Amino acid sequence: MHCSQGHPTSAYTPARKHRRFDLQFPVFLSFATDGVARSLDAISKNVSVEGVLVQAGDLIPVRTQVSLTMNVVAPSSRRPVVLLGEGEVVRVKSMGPGSGFAIAVKCQQPITEIEEQLH
């Protein structure tokens, strides 16, 4: 096995651009496959400003464009913070029989909070 700058070439993983946070919150994904609008409920596994890894009961094909809505509820918060993002599925991995799929979504823009105005 050859090494490049102290990293084995077969196991080298480039440094992440943004910090990831292990957060488990409900995520609603909407997307189209074969021209049909679909949606899928999932749970976040980790989140960064440019993407999210979710676990879901069904898969979404790689390169599918998705919109996501995440409801973040903090113990000290009176109401959830709603985060929105749009991006592309970049990786899908089976979690094993009956365990669903890990779906990685890379967002086109940073994930943002919806500012709800009370009337």
Backbone as numpy.savetxt, mean C-alpha at the origin, in Angstrom:
# Nx Ny Nz CAx CAy CAz Cx Cy Cz
30.15 -16.11 -4.58 29.31 -14.94 -4.58 30.19 -13.70 -4.58
29.97 -12.78 -5.49 30.75 -11.55 -5.57 30.14 -10.49 -4.68
30.98 -9.63 -4.19 30.50 -8.54 -3.35 30.75 -7.21 -4.05
29.83 -6.30 -3.87 29.96 -4.96 -4.44 29.76 -3.96 -3.32
30.78 -3.24 -2.99 30.76 -2.24 -1.92 30.26 -2.85 -0.60
30.69 -4.07 -0.31 30.35 -4.68 0.96 29.01 -5.40 0.98
28.26 -5.41 -0.13 26.97 -6.08 -0.19 27.05 -7.26 -1.13
26.57 -8.44 -0.74 26.53 -9.56 -1.67 25.62 -9.21 -2.86
26.06 -9.45 -4.06 25.30 -9.05 -5.24 23.97 -9.77 -5.33
23.87 -11.02 -4.88 22.62 -11.75 -5.01 21.59 -11.35 -3.96
22.02 -10.70 -2.90 21.09 -10.33 -1.83 21.01 -8.82 -1.63
21.63 -8.05 -2.50 21.65 -6.61 -2.33 20.29 -6.00 -2.58
19.82 -5.20 -1.63 18.57 -4.45 -1.77 18.90 -2.98 -1.62
18.53 -2.14 -2.59 18.86 -0.73 -2.47 18.15 -0.10 -1.27
18.75 0.94 -0.72 18.17 1.63 0.41 16.82 2.22 0.03
15.89 2.19 0.96 14.57 2.76 0.72 14.67 4.27 0.67
13.89 4.85 -0.22 13.90 6.30 -0.39 13.19 7.00 0.78
12.13 6.36 1.30 11.35 6.94 2.38 11.17 5.93 3.51
11.10 6.43 4.71 10.91 5.59 5.88 9.56 4.90 5.83
9.51 3.65 6.26 8.28 2.88 6.30 7.81 2.77 7.76
6.48 2.77 7.93 5.89 2.66 9.25 4.98 1.44 9.27
5.17 0.58 10.27 4.33 -0.61 10.41 3.00 -0.16 11.02
2.01 0.03 10.17 0.69 0.49 10.59 -0.37 -0.43 10.01
-1.28 -0.87 10.86 -2.36 -1.73 10.41 -3.69 -0.98 10.54
-4.19 -0.50 9.39 -5.45 0.22 9.32 -6.24 -0.25 8.11
-7.57 -0.06 8.14 -8.38 -0.42 6.98 -8.01 0.41 5.75
-7.94 -0.25 4.61 -7.65 0.41 3.33 -8.70 -0.05 2.33
-9.27 0.90 1.60 -10.23 0.60 0.55 -9.55 0.88 -0.78
-9.46 -0.13 -1.64 -8.82 0.02 -2.95 -9.88 -0.02 -4.04
-9.81 0.91 -4.99 -10.70 0.86 -6.15 -9.84 0.87 -7.41
-10.30 0.10 -8.42 -9.50 -0.09 -9.63 -10.40 -0.67 -10.71
-9.89 -0.74 -11.92 -10.62 -1.36 -13.02 -9.79 -2.49 -13.61
-10.46 -3.61 -13.89 -9.82 -4.70 -14.62 -10.75 -5.09 -15.76
-10.18 -5.18 -16.94 -10.95 -5.50 -18.14 -12.14 -4.56 -18.32
-11.95 -3.29 -17.96 -12.99 -2.29 -18.13 -14.09 -2.33 -17.09
-13.97 -3.17 -16.08 -14.99 -3.30 -15.03 -14.45 -2.69 -13.74
-15.24 -1.76 -13.16 -14.85 -1.13 -11.89 -14.96 -2.16 -10.77
-13.92 -2.22 -9.94 -13.89 -3.15 -8.82 -13.40 -2.43 -7.58
-13.62 -3.06 -6.44 -13.10 -2.53 -5.18 -12.69 -3.71 -4.31
-11.84 -3.41 -3.35 -11.29 -4.45 -2.50 -10.96 -3.84 -1.14
-11.39 -4.49 -0.07 -11.02 -4.08 1.27 -9.72 -4.77 1.65
-8.86 -4.04 2.34 -7.55 -4.59 2.73 -7.16 -4.00 4.07
-6.03 -4.47 4.59 -5.43 -3.94 5.81 -3.99 -3.55 5.49
-3.62 -2.34 5.87 -2.24 -1.91 5.63 -1.29 -2.72 6.50
-0.10 -2.98 5.97 0.96 -3.65 6.71 2.07 -2.67 7.01
2.45 -1.90 5.99 3.38 -0.79 6.23 3.08 0.32 5.23
3.43 1.53 5.65 3.06 2.72 4.89 4.25 3.66 4.82
4.45 4.27 3.65 5.41 5.36 3.51 4.71 6.49 2.78
5.38 7.61 2.62 4.77 8.74 1.95 4.50 8.44 0.47
5.22 7.48 -0.11 5.06 7.16 -1.52 4.47 5.78 -1.80
3.92 5.12 -0.79 3.33 3.84 -1.08 2.84 3.12 0.15
2.22 1.96 -0.12 1.66 1.17 0.97 1.72 -0.31 0.59
1.95 -1.14 1.60 1.86 -2.58 1.44 0.61 -3.01 2.19
-0.30 -3.68 1.49 -1.55 -4.12 2.11 -1.68 -5.63 2.02
-2.52 -6.18 2.88 -2.89 -7.58 2.78 -4.37 -7.63 2.47
-4.73 -8.41 1.45 -6.12 -8.51 1.00 -6.46 -9.96 0.68
-7.75 -10.25 0.66 -8.21 -11.60 0.38 -8.17 -11.97 -1.09
-8.03 -10.99 -1.97 -7.99 -11.23 -3.40 -6.78 -10.49 -3.97
-6.37 -10.85 -5.16 -5.21 -10.18 -5.75 -5.64 -9.11 -6.74
-4.76 -8.19 -6.98 -4.90 -7.17 -8.03 -3.70 -7.35 -8.93
-3.89 -7.45 -10.24 -2.75 -7.67 -11.13 -1.70 -6.56 -11.05
-0.42 -6.96 -11.18 0.68 -6.01 -11.24 0.43 -5.04 -12.40
0.80 -3.80 -12.22 0.65 -2.69 -13.17 -0.78 -2.15 -13.23
-1.68 -2.61 -12.36 -3.03 -2.06 -12.29 -2.99 -0.72 -11.57
-3.67 0.28 -12.12 -3.79 1.58 -11.48 -4.87 1.48 -10.40
-4.57 2.00 -9.19 -5.52 1.92 -8.09 -5.65 3.27 -7.40
-6.81 3.48 -6.79 -7.02 4.59 -5.86 -7.18 3.95 -4.49
-6.61 4.57 -3.47 -6.72 4.00 -2.14 -7.19 5.04 -1.14
-7.96 4.57 -0.19 -8.42 5.40 0.93 -8.09 4.63 2.20
-7.37 5.28 3.11 -6.98 4.64 4.36 -7.56 5.43 5.53
-8.21 4.73 6.45 -8.78 5.36 7.64 -7.85 5.09 8.82
-7.17 6.14 9.28 -6.21 6.03 10.38 -6.89 6.52 11.65
-6.98 5.64 12.64 -7.62 5.98 13.89 -6.57 5.90 14.99
-6.31 7.05 15.61 -5.37 7.09 16.73 -6.17 6.98 18.03
-5.62 6.33 19.05 -6.35 6.18 20.32 -6.80 7.51 20.92
-6.02 8.56 20.73 -6.36 9.86 21.32 -7.19 10.75 20.40
-7.55 10.25 19.22 -8.27 11.06 18.25 -9.77 10.85 18.37
-10.53 11.92 18.16 -11.99 11.83 18.20 -12.55 11.25 16.91
-11.86 11.46 15.81 -12.32 10.95 14.52 -11.12 10.49 13.71
-11.38 9.60 12.74 -10.25 9.08 11.95 -9.69 10.13 11.00
-8.43 9.97 10.70 -7.80 10.76 9.65 -7.92 9.93 8.38
-8.41 10.55 7.31 -8.60 9.84 6.06 -7.47 10.23 5.10
-6.72 9.22 4.64 -5.61 9.44 3.72 -5.99 8.91 2.34
-5.58 9.66 1.31 -5.87 9.27 -0.07 -4.59 9.11 -0.85
-4.61 8.22 -1.82 -3.47 8.06 -2.71 -3.92 7.41 -4.01
-3.13 7.61 -5.05 -3.35 6.94 -6.33 -2.01 6.41 -6.79
-2.03 5.21 -7.35 -0.77 4.65 -7.78 -0.94 3.39 -8.59
0.11 2.58 -8.57 0.17 1.38 -9.40 0.63 0.21 -8.55
-0.01 -0.93 -8.77 0.43 -2.16 -8.10 1.78 -2.55 -8.71
2.79 -2.67 -7.85 4.13 -3.00 -8.34 4.58 -4.41 -7.95
3.87 -5.02 -6.99 4.26 -6.36 -6.57 3.06 -7.03 -5.89
2.89 -8.32 -6.16 1.85 -9.12 -5.51 2.48 -10.44 -5.08
2.23 -10.83 -3.84 2.80 -12.08 -3.34 1.73 -12.84 -2.57
1.57 -14.12 -2.88 0.64 -14.96 -2.14 1.17 -15.14 -0.72
0.26 -15.03 0.26 0.65 -15.21 1.66 0.44 -16.67 2.10
0.05 -17.52 1.16 -0.19 -18.92 1.48 -1.68 -19.24 1.41
-2.02 -20.52 1.40 -3.42 -20.94 1.28 -4.30 -20.31 2.36
-5.35 -19.62 1.94 -6.30 -19.02 2.86 -5.83 -17.76 3.56
-4.62 -17.28 3.25 -4.07 -16.10 3.92 -4.12 -14.84 3.08
-4.53 -14.95 1.84 -4.65 -13.77 0.99 -3.35 -13.41 0.30
-3.24 -12.12 -0.04 -2.13 -11.63 -0.84 -1.55 -10.36 -0.25
-0.23 -10.22 -0.36 0.44 -8.96 -0.04 0.52 -8.18 -1.35
0.02 -6.94 -1.33 -0.03 -6.12 -2.54 0.70 -4.82 -2.26
1.75 -4.55 -3.03 2.52 -3.32 -2.88 2.05 -2.30 -3.92
1.70 -1.10 -3.44 1.24 -0.02 -4.31 2.22 1.14 -4.20
2.76 1.57 -5.34 3.61 2.75 -5.39 2.76 3.92 -5.85
2.71 4.96 -5.05 1.85 6.11 -5.35 2.54 7.08 -6.30
1.74 7.70 -7.16 2.25 8.68 -8.13 2.61 10.00 -7.44
1.85 10.35 -6.43 2.06 11.56 -5.63 2.10 11.10 -4.17
2.67 11.90 -3.28 2.64 11.50 -1.87 1.21 11.31 -1.37
1.04 10.34 -0.48 -0.26 10.10 0.14 -0.63 11.35 0.94
-1.88 11.80 0.80 -2.31 13.04 1.45 -3.54 12.83 2.30
-3.73 13.75 3.25 -4.88 13.71 4.13 -6.03 14.50 3.51
-7.25 13.99 3.67 -8.43 14.73 3.25 -8.75 15.72 4.37
-8.90 16.94 4.01 -9.29 17.97 4.97 -10.80 18.08 4.93
-11.46 17.56 5.95 -12.91 17.65 6.00 -13.32 18.93 6.73
-14.23 19.65 6.10 -14.72 20.88 6.71 -16.07 20.62 7.32
-16.24 21.05 8.56 -17.52 20.90 9.24 -18.38 22.09 8.94
-19.66 21.85 8.64 -20.58 22.94 8.35 -21.54 23.13 9.49
